[in-house]
Amino acid sequence: MAYGALLHEADDAVAVVVNDVAKGDSVRLVTLSGEEKGSVQATEDIPLGHKIAVRDVAEGEDVIKYGRAIGAASKKISTGDHVHTQNVKSKRWA
């Protein structure tokens, strides 16, 4: 596989995995424009289409995807964590 997750913007805090990811897998990151952005190690299983943290996000900090805040971290999110409703409160519906 050429990469494991897509970053919509180079400075996003999360990327979308393009296959199911198992805890411990090394996930290669690439932007939509094809720029390689390194890799992260998954800290837990992450299903296809879900988000993986590409950097630490403090509790209460904005979670950035598409270059904008999609929510706030409801607890600390570490690099490689599965980012979903268990650790992000949406700003869209607030």
C-alpha positions, 0 to 999 in steps of 0.5 A: 500500500502506498499510504495508510491515511489521507490528510485533507490539509497538511496541518490537520490534526487528524487523517482518514484511514483508507483501510482497517488499521490494527493496533500497532500498525505503522500508518503512512500519511499523505496529503490529497496533493500527494505530499508525504507527511511521515507515519504514525503508529496506531494505538488502537484498532481503527476502522476504514474511513475513521480518523487517526490522530497525527499529533497530540490534541489536548482536552478542550483543544480544537480538532482540525480536519479540512484545515478547520475545527470539526470539534473539540477534544473531550479528553486528551487525544494522543498521536495514533489514537482513533478519533471519533465520538468517544473523544471529540464533541462536534462543533457543527451541531453545538 
